[in-house]
Amino acid sequence: MGEDKNTILLSCSCGCSLLKLERDTSVKLYYLSHYLDSSYQQKNFYSLLKNKIKLIWLILSGKEYVFWDMIFTKEDLKKLYSFLKEDYKG
């Protein structure tokens, strides 16, 4: 998995996950993929089950929930801005 002129990779500052944004110029669409580092995943069955049940309850009760958070540096955001700006050059 690498970068080219139609792909950008942004990793979380803590190293827990990676975002991959790909541009398909033929149909003018973007594809966003999120990858989690398996070493950051919870390995305890009961804590994983507890979190799944909590998530299900939040969804069923109509409350707000967050799947994941990512922390980016200013340089990462500049990189993303430059990547997206290429399509809007006039």
C-alpha positions as CSV (number, residue, x, y, z in Angstrom):
1,M,0.0,0.0,0.0
2,G,1.7,3.1,-1.2
3,E,1.1,6.7,-2.4
4,D,1.0,7.9,-5.9
5,K,-0.6,11.0,-7.5
6,N,-4.1,9.5,-7.0
7,T,-3.6,8.1,-3.5
8,I,-2.9,9.7,-0.2
9,L,-2.1,7.9,3.1
10,L,-2.7,9.6,6.5
11,S,-1.8,7.9,9.7
12,C,-3.1,8.7,13.1
13,S,-0.4,10.4,15.3
14,C,-0.6,7.6,17.8
15,G,-0.2,4.9,15.1
16,C,-3.5,3.1,15.8
17,S,-4.9,3.6,12.3
18,L,-4.5,4.7,8.8
19,L,-6.7,6.5,6.3
20,K,-6.3,5.9,2.6
21,L,-7.9,8.3,0.2
22,E,-8.0,7.3,-3.5
23,R,-9.1,9.5,-6.4
24,D,-10.7,7.8,-9.5
25,T,-10.3,10.4,-12.2
26,S,-12.3,8.5,-14.8
27,V,-15.5,8.8,-12.8
28,K,-14.5,11.7,-10.5
29,L,-15.1,9.9,-7.3
30,Y,-13.1,9.5,-4.1
31,Y,-12.7,6.3,-2.1
32,L,-12.0,6.5,1.6
33,S,-10.6,3.4,3.4
34,H,-9.9,3.1,7.2
35,Y,-7.4,0.5,8.4
36,L,-6.9,-0.4,12.1
37,D,-3.6,-1.7,13.5
38,S,-4.5,-5.1,15.0
39,S,-2.1,-4.5,17.9
40,Y,-4.4,-1.7,19.1
41,Q,-7.5,-3.9,18.9
42,Q,-8.9,-5.2,22.2
43,K,-8.0,-8.8,22.7
44,N,-10.1,-9.4,25.8
45,F,-13.3,-11.1,24.8
46,Y,-15.5,-9.6,27.6
47,S,-14.4,-6.0,27.0
48,L,-14.9,-6.4,23.3
49,L,-18.4,-7.8,24.0
50,K,-19.2,-5.0,26.4
51,N,-18.2,-2.4,23.8
52,K,-20.3,-4.1,21.1
53,I,-23.4,-4.2,23.4
54,K,-22.9,-0.6,24.3
55,L,-22.7,0.4,20.6
56,I,-25.8,-1.6,19.8
57,W,-27.7,0.2,22.7
58,L,-26.6,3.6,21.5
59,I,-27.7,2.8,17.9
60,L,-31.1,1.4,19.1
61,S,-31.8,4.4,21.4
62,G,-30.9,6.9,18.7
63,K,-28.0,8.4,20.6
64,E,-24.8,9.7,19.0
65,Y,-21.9,7.3,18.8
66,V,-18.3,7.4,17.4
67,F,-16.6,4.4,15.8
68,W,-13.1,5.8,15.9
69,D,-11.2,9.0,16.3
70,M,-8.0,10.0,14.5
71,I,-5.4,12.6,15.4
72,F,-3.7,14.4,12.5
73,T,-0.8,16.8,12.6
74,K,-0.9,20.2,10.8
75,E,1.4,18.7,8.1
76,D,-1.0,15.8,7.5
77,L,-3.9,18.3,6.9
78,K,-1.7,20.4,4.6
79,K,-1.0,17.2,2.6
80,L,-4.7,16.4,2.4
81,Y,-5.6,19.9,1.4
82,S,-3.0,19.9,-1.4
83,F,-4.3,16.5,-2.6
84,L,-7.9,17.6,-2.8
85,K,-7.0,21.1,-4.2
86,E,-5.6,19.5,-7.4
87,D,-9.1,18.7,-8.6
88,Y,-10.2,22.3,-8.3
89,K,-7.4,24.1,-10.1
90,G,-9.1,26.3,-12.6
